[in-house]
């Protein structure tokens, strides 16, 4: 290991040590009860709730996946996705947060499956079981994307084995999640959100400066057909998946058309927010409903700055290092490449900590929520209702290990594209839980049968559309979240209207959640 690599490693180790200390500090409090471990005792302040929600949501794809898309094929795909995410973030905080916080207190839920189950006062825990199973499946995929980020980061920086570095990253995240639970995760995610936005803005500023200023960047990106076109897309010419280079310059074909259908497809990313457990749990965990307005503003500002910076880094990276990254998978390393080239080694290490921060802030959320889905909802809710709090905590940690192993298997291929993995899991959550969350909170007539039909139809349609329909191309090439979301909404409405109206208890509780204002 060279001197530069050693300095980078030192900086990243300092960061990881701070994260572990946070876990240790909150470990005792986390282990007092399942509510503390899984929901932090509903004690989050507005800043921690907002920034931990966004950090856990964005994950490593914000610093690697999104800049990689912009680097590879230009602004359209990345920016329309960012616009959809920005709109979805704001609307989720505006409409869902207060009602969910209030409703989850009234029906005494500390996990998302538990909220849905209690919402319909079900005796046979079918809604709870289905929700828990989908969380286990999609969060395992999500955790896999985070481990891909870890593997790419460390193998690129230190020239070591991808698989070895990916497994080491998994072990570190697992140990950290073991320690402190939701509260430690949220506090460290707050710190990680600060690091993420600082390094994004720093690398963007340095990149523009080294490229000769904004005018120079614009002149260069506009020279590539379709690269800086909101309604077009650049098409790199490739051989065996690697972009062709002639006379030291990358070769592009004629610009492709970015259709209205493609725009709708990428904007549909915003629908995913209504079903994202890692964000929805922050709504449930904030200490006061009245603080959600401030949280919404903080979250919106953070998201807009971060997304714009991430997309622009991809464009600037193509100007500075046009041939450095020759495939769509390699292009996801553009942030790493710019950091190591533009910063002194020690500072580059702290910038790399930004990627590690993004990855950890998401993976610990995914592991914790998935383990709670099994331990709290399936094990205690179905298999052993008399299970003690100590048993639930023990089963949760065993589940953490099993999920981590499954995520390692998913991440074993170093050619995996982070953006692709994330997009599938995002669609899964958005279509499975998004429509049901909206109807549960805002439509009084929603019943248990409609909830079951909506979850199953939405979750299954994501797989069907992705694997069977989308390969047909043309109009069917749309992002699977949009059709699956629509199908889920239709099933919820039709089945709810075709079956028995909810019991009076369920309706009265809905009215309480609608009309009661809490501290």
C-alpha positions as CSV (number, residue, x, y, z in Angstrom):
1,X,0.0,0.0,0.0
2,X,1.4,3.4,-1.0
3,X,1.6,6.5,1.1
4,X,-1.4,8.1,-0.6
5,X,-3.6,5.0,-0.1
6,X,-2.5,4.7,3.5
7,X,-3.6,8.3,4.2
8,X,-6.9,7.6,2.6
9,X,-7.3,4.5,4.8
10,X,-6.4,6.5,8.0
11,X,-9.1,9.1,7.2
12,X,-11.7,6.4,6.6
13,X,-10.8,4.6,9.8
14,X,-11.2,7.7,11.8
15,X,-14.7,8.1,10.4
16,X,-15.6,4.4,11.1
17,X,-14.3,4.8,14.7
18,X,-16.6,7.7,15.3
19,X,-19.6,5.7,13.9
20,X,-18.8,2.8,16.2
21,X,-18.5,5.1,19.2
22,X,-22.0,6.4,18.4
23,X,-23.3,2.8,18.4
24,X,-21.7,2.1,21.8
25,X,-23.1,5.3,23.3
26,X,-26.6,4.4,22.4
27,X,-26.3,0.6,22.9
28,X,-27.6,0.6,26.5
29,X,-30.6,2.7,25.7
30,X,-31.4,0.7,22.6
31,X,-31.5,-2.6,24.4
32,X,-34.0,-1.4,27.1
33,X,-37.0,-2.4,24.9
34,X,-38.0,-3.4,21.4
35,X,-39.6,0.0,21.0
36,X,-36.3,1.7,21.7
37,X,-34.3,-0.7,19.5
38,X,-36.7,-0.5,16.5
39,X,-38.1,3.0,16.8
40,X,-35.9,4.9,19.2
41,X,-38.7,5.5,21.7
42,X,-40.2,8.1,19.4
43,X,-37.6,10.7,20.5
44,X,-36.1,12.0,17.2
45,X,-35.8,15.8,16.9
46,X,-36.7,17.6,13.6
47,X,-33.1,17.8,12.3
48,X,-32.2,14.2,13.0
49,X,-35.5,12.9,11.7
50,X,-35.2,14.8,8.4
51,X,-31.5,14.3,7.6
52,X,-31.4,10.6,8.8
53,X,-34.5,9.9,6.6
54,X,-32.8,11.3,3.6
55,X,-29.4,9.8,4.2
56,X,-30.9,6.3,4.8
57,X,-33.0,6.7,1.7
58,X,-30.3,7.9,-0.7
59,X,-27.6,5.3,0.0
60,X,-24.5,4.9,-2.0
61,X,-26.3,5.3,-5.3
62,X,-26.4,9.1,-4.7
63,X,-22.6,9.3,-4.8
64,X,-22.0,6.5,-7.2
65,X,-25.1,5.4,-9.1
66,X,-26.6,8.7,-10.1
67,X,-23.3,10.4,-11.1
68,X,-22.5,7.2,-13.0
69,X,-25.7,7.5,-15.1
70,X,-24.9,11.1,-15.9
71,X,-21.3,10.3,-16.8
72,X,-22.3,7.5,-19.1
73,X,-25.3,8.9,-21.1
74,X,-25.8,12.5,-20.1
75,X,-28.2,14.6,-18.2
76,X,-31.7,13.4,-19.2
77,X,-32.0,10.0,-17.4
78,X,-30.3,11.3,-14.2
79,X,-31.9,14.6,-14.0
80,X,-35.5,13.5,-14.7
81,X,-35.0,10.8,-12.0
82,X,-33.7,13.5,-9.6
83,X,-36.7,15.7,-10.3
84,X,-39.1,12.8,-9.6
85,X,-37.3,12.1,-6.3
86,X,-37.3,15.7,-5.3
87,X,-41.0,16.1,-5.8
88,X,-41.7,12.7,-4.1
89,X,-39.7,13.7,-1.1
90,X,-41.6,16.9,-0.6
91,X,-45.1,15.4,-1.1
92,X,-44.3,12.5,1.2
93,X,-43.3,14.9,4.1
94,X,-46.2,17.2,3.3
95,X,-49.1,14.7,3.1
96,X,-48.0,11.4,4.8
97,X,-45.8,12.4,7.7
98,X,-48.2,14.0,10.2
99,X,-51.1,11.5,9.6
100,X,-48.8,8.5,9.9
101,X,-47.1,9.9,13.1
102,X,-50.6,10.4,14.6
103,X,-52.1,7.1,13.4
104,X,-49.1,5.0,14.5
105,X,-49.4,6.4,18.1
106,X,-53.1,5.7,18.2
107,X,-52.8,2.1,17.0
108,X,-49.6,1.6,19.0
109,X,-47.4,0.4,16.0
110,X,-43.6,0.5,16.1
111,X,-43.0,-1.2,12.7
112,X,-44.6,-0.7,9.3
113,X,-46.2,-4.2,9.0
114,X,-47.6,-3.7,12.5
115,X,-49.1,-0.4,11.5
116,X,-50.9,-1.9,8.5
117,X,-52.1,-4.9,10.6
118,X,-53.4,-2.7,13.5
119,X,-54.9,-0.3,11.0
120,X,-57.4,-3.0,10.0
121,X,-57.5,-4.7,13.5
122,X,-56.9,-8.1,12.0
123,X,-57.0,-11.2,14.1
124,X,-55.4,-13.5,11.6
125,X,-52.2,-11.6,10.8
126,X,-52.4,-11.9,7.0
127,X,-51.6,-8.3,6.2
128,X,-48.8,-8.3,8.7
129,X,-47.3,-11.5,7.3
130,X,-47.4,-10.3,3.7
131,X,-45.9,-6.9,4.6
132,X,-43.1,-8.6,6.6
133,X,-42.3,-11.0,3.8
134,X,-42.1,-8.3,1.1
135,X,-39.8,-6.2,3.5
136,X,-37.5,-9.2,3.9
137,X,-37.3,-9.8,0.2
138,X,-36.8,-6.2,-1.0
139,X,-34.6,-5.0,1.8
140,X,-32.2,-8.0,1.2
141,X,-31.9,-6.8,-2.4
142,X,-31.4,-3.3,-1.2
143,X,-28.7,-4.3,1.3
144,X,-27.0,-6.2,-1.6
145,X,-26.7,-2.9,-3.5
146,X,-25.1,-1.3,-0.5
147,X,-22.5,-4.1,-0.3
148,X,-21.8,-3.7,-4.0
149,X,-21.0,0.0,-3.2
150,X,-18.6,-1.0,-0.4
151,X,-16.8,-3.6,-2.5
152,X,-16.4,-1.1,-5.4
153,X,-15.2,1.6,-3.1
154,X,-12.5,-0.3,-1.3
155,X,-11.3,-2.4,-4.3
156,X,-11.0,0.7,-6.4
157,X,-9.1,2.7,-3.8
158,X,-6.7,0.0,-2.6
159,X,-6.5,-2.4,-5.6
160,X,-7.7,-5.3,-3.5
161,X,-10.2,-8.1,-4.1
162,X,-13.7,-6.9,-4.6
163,X,-15.3,-9.9,-2.9
164,X,-13.0,-9.6,0.2
165,X,-13.7,-5.9,0.6
166,X,-17.4,-6.4,0.1
167,X,-17.5,-9.0,2.8
168,X,-15.5,-6.9,5.2
169,X,-17.9,-4.0,4.6
170,X,-20.8,-6.3,5.4
171,X,-19.2,-7.4,8.6
172,X,-18.6,-3.8,9.8
173,X,-22.2,-2.7,9.0
174,X,-23.5,-5.8,10.8
175,X,-21.5,-5.2,14.0
176,X,-22.5,-1.6,14.0
177,X,-26.2,-2.3,13.6
178,X,-26.0,-5.0,16.3
179,X,-24.8,-2.3,18.8
180,X,-27.1,0.6,18.8
181,X,-30.4,-0.1,17.0
182,X,-32.6,2.6,15.5
183,X,-31.6,5.5,17.7
184,X,-27.8,5.1,17.1
185,X,-28.6,4.5,13.4
186,X,-30.6,7.8,13.2
187,X,-28.0,9.9,15.0
188,X,-25.1,8.5,12.9
189,X,-27.2,9.0,9.8
190,X,-27.6,12.6,10.7
191,X,-23.9,13.0,10.8
192,X,-23.6,11.0,7.6
193,X,-26.1,13.3,5.9
194,X,-23.9,16.3,6.7
195,X,-20.8,14.5,5.4
196,X,-22.6,13.5,2.2
197,X,-23.7,17.0,1.3
198,X,-20.3,18.6,2.2
199,X,-18.3,16.2,0.0
200,X,-20.8,16.5,-2.9
201,X,-20.6,20.2,-3.0
202,X,-16.8,20.2,-2.4
203,X,-16.1,17.8,-5.3
204,X,-18.5,19.6,-7.6
205,X,-16.8,22.9,-6.9
206,X,-13.3,21.5,-7.4
207,X,-14.4,19.7,-10.5
208,X,-15.8,22.8,-12.1
209,X,-12.7,24.8,-11.2
210,X,-10.3,22.3,-12.7
211,X,-12.5,22.1,-15.9
212,X,-12.1,25.8,-16.5
213,X,-15.4,27.1,-15.1
214,X,-19.0,26.5,-15.8
215,X,-18.8,27.9,-19.4
216,X,-16.1,25.5,-20.3
217,X,-18.0,22.6,-18.8
218,X,-21.1,23.6,-20.8
219,X,-19.2,23.9,-24.0
220,X,-17.7,20.5,-23.7
221,X,-20.8,18.6,-22.7
222,X,-22.9,20.2,-25.4
223,X,-20.3,18.9,-28.0
224,X,-21.4,15.3,-27.2
225,X,-24.6,14.5,-29.2
226,X,-27.6,14.3,-26.7
227,X,-25.4,14.6,-23.6
228,X,-26.9,17.9,-22.4
229,X,-30.4,17.5,-23.8
230,X,-33.4,17.0,-21.5
231,X,-35.3,15.3,-24.3
232,X,-32.4,13.4,-25.8
233,X,-29.8,10.9,-24.6
234,X,-26.2,10.2,-25.5
235,X,-25.3,6.8,-26.9
236,X,-21.8,5.6,-26.2
237,X,-20.4,3.3,-28.9
238,X,-19.3,0.1,-27.2
239,X,-17.5,-3.2,-28.1
240,X,-18.0,-6.0,-25.6
241,X,-19.5,-3.5,-23.2
242,X,-16.5,-1.1,-23.3
243,X,-16.8,2.3,-24.9
244,X,-14.7,2.7,-28.0
245,X,-11.9,5.3,-27.9
246,X,-10.5,6.9,-31.0
247,X,-7.6,9.5,-31.0
248,X,-7.9,9.7,-27.2
249,X,-11.6,10.6,-27.3
250,X,-14.6,8.5,-26.4
251,X,-16.9,7.7,-29.4
252,X,-20.6,8.4,-29.3
253,X,-23.2,7.6,-31.8
254,X,-26.2,9.8,-32.8
255,X,-28.2,11.2,-30.0
256,X,-31.2,9.0,-28.9
257,X,-34.7,10.4,-28.2
258,X,-35.8,10.8,-24.6
259,X,-39.5,10.4,-25.0
260,X,-42.5,11.5,-22.9
261,X,-42.8,7.9,-21.9
262,X,-39.2,7.8,-20.7
263,X,-39.8,11.0,-18.7
264,X,-42.9,9.6,-17.0
265,X,-40.9,6.5,-16.3
266,X,-38.1,8.4,-14.5
267,X,-40.5,10.8,-12.8
268,X,-42.3,7.7,-11.4
269,X,-39.3,7.3,-9.0
270,X,-41.0,9.9,-6.8
271,X,-43.9,7.5,-6.2
272,X,-41.6,5.2,-4.4
273,X,-41.3,7.5,-1.4
274,X,-44.9,6.7,-0.2
275,X,-43.8,3.1,0.4
276,X,-40.2,3.5,1.7
277,X,-40.1,1.9,5.2
278,X,-36.8,3.7,6.1
279,X,-38.4,7.1,5.5
280,X,-41.8,6.2,6.9
281,X,-40.3,5.0,10.2
282,X,-38.8,8.5,10.8
283,X,-42.3,10.0,10.5
284,X,-43.4,7.5,13.2
285,X,-40.3,8.1,15.4
286,X,-40.3,11.9,15.6
287,X,-40.9,13.2,19.1
288,X,-43.7,15.7,18.1
289,X,-46.0,16.0,15.2
290,X,-45.6,19.8,15.3
291,X,-41.9,19.4,14.4
292,X,-42.6,17.7,11.1
293,X,-43.1,21.1,9.3
294,X,-39.5,22.0,10.1
295,X,-38.3,18.5,9.1
296,X,-40.0,18.8,5.8
297,X,-38.2,22.0,4.9
298,X,-34.8,20.6,6.0
299,X,-35.3,17.4,4.0
300,X,-36.4,19.3,0.9
301,X,-33.4,21.6,0.9
302,X,-31.0,18.7,1.5
303,X,-32.4,16.6,-1.2
304,X,-32.4,19.3,-3.9
305,X,-28.8,20.3,-3.2
306,X,-27.6,16.7,-3.1
307,X,-29.4,15.5,-6.2
308,X,-28.3,18.5,-8.3
309,X,-24.7,18.2,-7.1
310,X,-24.6,14.4,-7.8
311,X,-25.9,14.7,-11.4
312,X,-23.6,17.7,-12.2
313,X,-20.6,15.7,-10.9
314,X,-21.3,13.1,-13.5
315,X,-21.3,15.7,-16.3
316,X,-18.2,17.5,-15.0
317,X,-16.5,14.1,-14.6
318,X,-17.0,13.3,-18.3
319,X,-15.3,16.6,-19.2
320,X,-12.3,16.1,-16.9
321,X,-11.8,12.3,-17.5
322,X,-13.6,11.4,-20.7
323,X,-11.9,8.0,-21.2
324,X,-11.1,7.0,-17.6
325,X,-14.2,4.8,-17.1
326,X,-15.1,2.7,-20.1
327,X,-18.3,0.8,-19.1
328,X,-21.6,1.6,-17.5
329,X,-20.5,-0.4,-14.4
330,X,-17.1,1.4,-14.2
331,X,-18.8,4.8,-14.7
332,X,-20.2,4.5,-11.2
333,X,-16.7,5.1,-9.9
334,X,-16.6,8.7,-11.2
335,X,-17.0,10.3,-7.8
336,X,-14.2,8.1,-6.4
337,X,-12.0,9.0,-9.4
338,X,-12.6,12.7,-9.0
339,X,-12.0,12.7,-5.3
340,X,-8.6,10.9,-5.5
341,X,-7.5,13.1,-8.4
342,X,-8.6,16.5,-7.1
343,X,-7.9,16.2,-3.3
344,X,-4.9,15.5,-1.2
345,X,-4.9,11.9,0.0
346,X,-6.1,12.7,3.6
347,X,-8.9,14.8,2.4
348,X,-9.7,12.3,-0.3
349,X,-10.1,9.8,2.5
350,X,-12.7,11.9,4.2
351,X,-14.5,12.4,0.8
352,X,-14.5,8.6,0.4
353,X,-16.0,8.5,3.9
354,X,-18.9,10.3,2.3
355,X,-19.6,7.2,0.1
356,X,-19.1,5.0,3.1
357,X,-21.5,7.2,5.0
358,X,-24.1,7.0,2.3
359,X,-23.8,3.2,2.2
360,X,-23.8,2.6,5.9
361,X,-26.7,5.0,6.6
362,X,-28.8,2.9,4.2
363,X,-27.6,-0.6,4.9
364,X,-28.0,-0.3,8.7
365,X,-31.6,0.9,8.1
366,X,-32.3,-1.9,5.7
367,X,-30.9,-4.6,8.0
368,X,-32.7,-3.2,11.1
369,X,-36.1,-2.9,9.4
370,X,-35.9,-6.3,7.8
371,X,-34.8,-8.0,11.1
372,X,-37.7,-6.3,12.9
373,X,-40.1,-7.5,10.2
374,X,-39.2,-11.0,11.1
375,X,-38.5,-10.8,14.8
376,X,-41.3,-8.5,15.9
377,X,-44.0,-9.3,13.3
378,X,-43.5,-12.9,12.2
379,X,-41.8,-14.5,15.2
380,X,-43.7,-12.6,18.0
381,X,-46.7,-11.8,16.0
382,X,-47.4,-15.3,14.6
383,X,-45.0,-18.0,15.7
384,X,-44.7,-17.3,19.4
385,X,-47.0,-14.6,20.7
386,X,-45.8,-15.0,24.3
387,X,-42.2,-14.3,23.3
388,X,-40.4,-12.0,25.7
389,X,-38.7,-8.8,24.7
390,X,-35.3,-10.5,25.3
391,X,-36.3,-13.3,22.8
392,X,-37.4,-10.8,20.2
393,X,-34.1,-9.0,20.5
394,X,-32.2,-12.3,20.2
395,X,-34.2,-13.4,17.1
396,X,-33.7,-9.9,15.6
397,X,-30.0,-10.3,15.8
398,X,-30.0,-13.8,14.3
399,X,-32.1,-12.5,11.5
400,X,-29.6,-9.7,10.9
401,X,-26.9,-12.3,10.3
402,X,-29.0,-14.3,7.9
403,X,-30.1,-11.3,5.9
404,X,-26.5,-10.1,5.7
405,X,-25.4,-13.4,4.3
406,X,-28.1,-13.3,1.7
407,X,-27.1,-9.7,0.7
408,X,-23.5,-10.9,0.3
409,X,-24.7,-13.5,-2.2
410,X,-26.6,-10.9,-4.2
411,X,-23.6,-8.6,-4.2
412,X,-21.0,-11.2,-5.2
413,X,-20.8,-10.1,-8.8
414,X,-18.5,-7.0,-9.0
415,X,-20.0,-6.0,-12.4
416,X,-23.4,-5.4,-10.8
417,X,-24.7,-1.9,-11.6
418,X,-25.8,-0.2,-8.3
419,X,-28.4,2.0,-10.0
420,X,-30.1,-1.1,-11.5
421,X,-30.3,-3.0,-8.2
422,X,-31.6,0.0,-6.4
423,X,-34.2,0.7,-9.0
424,X,-35.7,-2.8,-8.7
425,X,-35.9,-2.7,-4.9
426,X,-37.3,0.9,-5.0
427,X,-40.0,-0.2,-7.3
428,X,-40.8,-3.2,-5.0
429,X,-41.4,-1.0,-1.9
430,X,-43.1,1.8,-3.8
431,X,-45.7,-0.5,-5.4
432,X,-46.2,-2.8,-2.5
433,X,-46.6,-0.3,0.3
434,X,-47.0,3.2,-1.4
435,X,-50.6,2.8,-2.6
436,X,-51.7,1.1,0.6
437,X,-50.1,3.7,2.8
438,X,-51.9,6.5,1.0
439,X,-55.3,4.7,1.0
440,X,-54.9,3.6,4.6
441,X,-54.3,7.2,5.7
442,X,-56.7,9.1,3.5
443,X,-59.6,6.7,2.4
444,X,-61.9,5.7,5.2
445,X,-63.5,2.9,3.1
446,X,-60.2,0.9,2.7
447,X,-60.6,-2.5,4.2
448,X,-58.4,-5.5,5.0
449,X,-59.3,-7.4,1.8
450,X,-58.4,-4.4,-0.3
451,X,-55.1,-4.0,1.6
452,X,-54.1,-7.6,0.9
453,X,-55.1,-7.4,-2.7
454,X,-53.2,-4.1,-3.1
455,X,-50.0,-5.4,-1.5
456,X,-49.9,-8.7,-3.4
457,X,-50.8,-7.2,-6.8
458,X,-48.3,-4.4,-6.5
459,X,-45.4,-6.5,-5.3
460,X,-46.0,-9.3,-7.8
461,X,-46.5,-6.9,-10.7
462,X,-43.0,-5.5,-10.1
463,X,-41.5,-8.9,-10.8
464,X,-43.9,-9.7,-13.7
465,X,-43.2,-6.3,-15.4
466,X,-39.5,-6.4,-14.8
467,X,-38.9,-9.9,-15.9
468,X,-41.6,-10.7,-18.5
469,X,-43.2,-7.5,-19.9
470,X,-40.4,-4.9,-19.9
471,X,-38.1,-7.0,-22.1
472,X,-40.7,-6.6,-24.9
473,X,-39.6,-3.0,-25.2
474,X,-41.5,-0.1,-26.8
475,X,-44.3,1.2,-24.6
476,X,-43.7,-1.8,-22.2
477,X,-40.1,-0.5,-21.5
478,X,-41.5,1.9,-18.8
479,X,-40.1,1.6,-15.3
480,X,-41.9,-1.2,-13.5
481,X,-42.8,1.0,-10.5
482,X,-45.4,3.1,-12.5
483,X,-47.6,0.2,-13.8
484,X,-47.3,-1.8,-10.6
485,X,-48.3,1.3,-8.5
486,X,-51.4,1.9,-10.7
487,X,-52.4,-1.8,-10.5
488,X,-52.1,-1.8,-6.7
489,X,-54.3,1.3,-6.5
490,X,-56.9,-0.3,-8.7
491,X,-57.0,-3.5,-6.7
492,X,-57.3,-1.6,-3.4
493,X,-60.3,0.4,-4.6
494,X,-62.1,-2.4,-6.5
495,X,-61.7,-5.1,-3.8
496,X,-62.5,-2.7,-0.9
497,X,-65.7,-1.6,-2.6
498,X,-66.6,-5.2,-3.5
499,X,-66.2,-6.5,0.0
500,X,-67.6,-5.6,3.5
501,X,-67.2,-2.1,4.9
502,X,-64.7,-1.9,7.7
503,X,-66.0,-2.4,11.3
504,X,-67.1,0.6,13.3
505,X,-64.0,0.3,15.5
506,X,-61.7,0.7,12.4
507,X,-63.8,3.6,11.1
508,X,-63.8,5.4,14.5
509,X,-60.0,5.0,14.8
510,X,-59.6,6.4,11.3
511,X,-61.6,9.5,12.3
512,X,-59.5,9.9,15.4
513,X,-56.3,9.9,13.4
514,X,-57.8,12.3,10.9
515,X,-59.1,14.9,13.5
516,X,-56.8,14.6,16.5
517,X,-53.8,16.9,16.7
518,X,-51.0,15.6,18.9
519,X,-48.0,17.3,20.6
